[in-house]
Amino acid sequence: MQTFETTEFIEARRFRFAQLSGRQASVTLSGLTVAGIVHSVLEDVSSTPKKWIIKIASR
């Protein structure tokens, strides 16, 4: 399971939609592409600016 953080609202929303529809999503981290089912999208309300923690179960 891969975990990463983003401050981009549009990207977080894309992963949330993929999670709710059960579709596979992909993201490029440090030049490495990770693809899989989105396990969770959590908003970190204690940070400024807002950030989201996304977990992807890679296949």
C-alpha positions in Angstrom: 0.0 0.0 0.0 1.4 3.4 -1.0 0.7 6.5 0.9 1.2 10.1 -0.3 0.1 13.6 0.5 -1.3 16.3 -1.8 -2.4 19.9 -1.4 -4.2 19.9 -4.7 -8.0 19.9 -4.3 -8.6 18.7 -7.8 -6.2 15.8 -7.4 -7.8 14.8 -4.1 -11.3 15.0 -5.7 -10.1 12.8 -8.6 -9.0 10.1 -6.2 -12.1 10.4 -4.1 -14.3 9.8 -7.2 -12.0 6.8 -8.1 -12.5 5.4 -4.6 -16.3 5.7 -4.6 -16.7 4.2 -8.1 -14.2 1.4 -7.5 -12.0 2.4 -10.5 -8.3 2.0 -10.6 -6.2 5.2 -10.3 -2.6 6.1 -10.9 -0.1 8.7 -9.7 3.5 9.4 -10.5 5.7 9.7 -7.4 9.4 10.6 -7.8 9.3 9.3 -11.4 7.7 6.0 -10.5 4.0 5.4 -11.5 1.9 3.7 -8.9 -1.5 2.3 -10.0 -4.2 0.5 -8.0 -7.4 0.8 -6.1 -7.8 3.9 -3.8 -8.1 2.7 -0.3 -8.7 6.0 1.5 -8.7 9.8 1.0 -8.4 11.6 4.3 -8.3 15.4 4.8 -5.8 16.7 7.3 -7.8 19.5 8.9 -5.0 20.6 11.2 -2.7 21.8 8.4 -2.7 25.1 6.5 -3.0 24.9 3.6 -5.3 21.9 3.5 -3.8 18.6 2.5 -5.1 15.2 1.8 -3.5 11.8 2.7 -4.2 9.2 0.0 -3.6 5.5 0.3 -3.5 3.3 -2.8 -3.4 -0.5 -2.7 -1.1 -1.2 -5.7 -1.6 -4.2 -7.9 
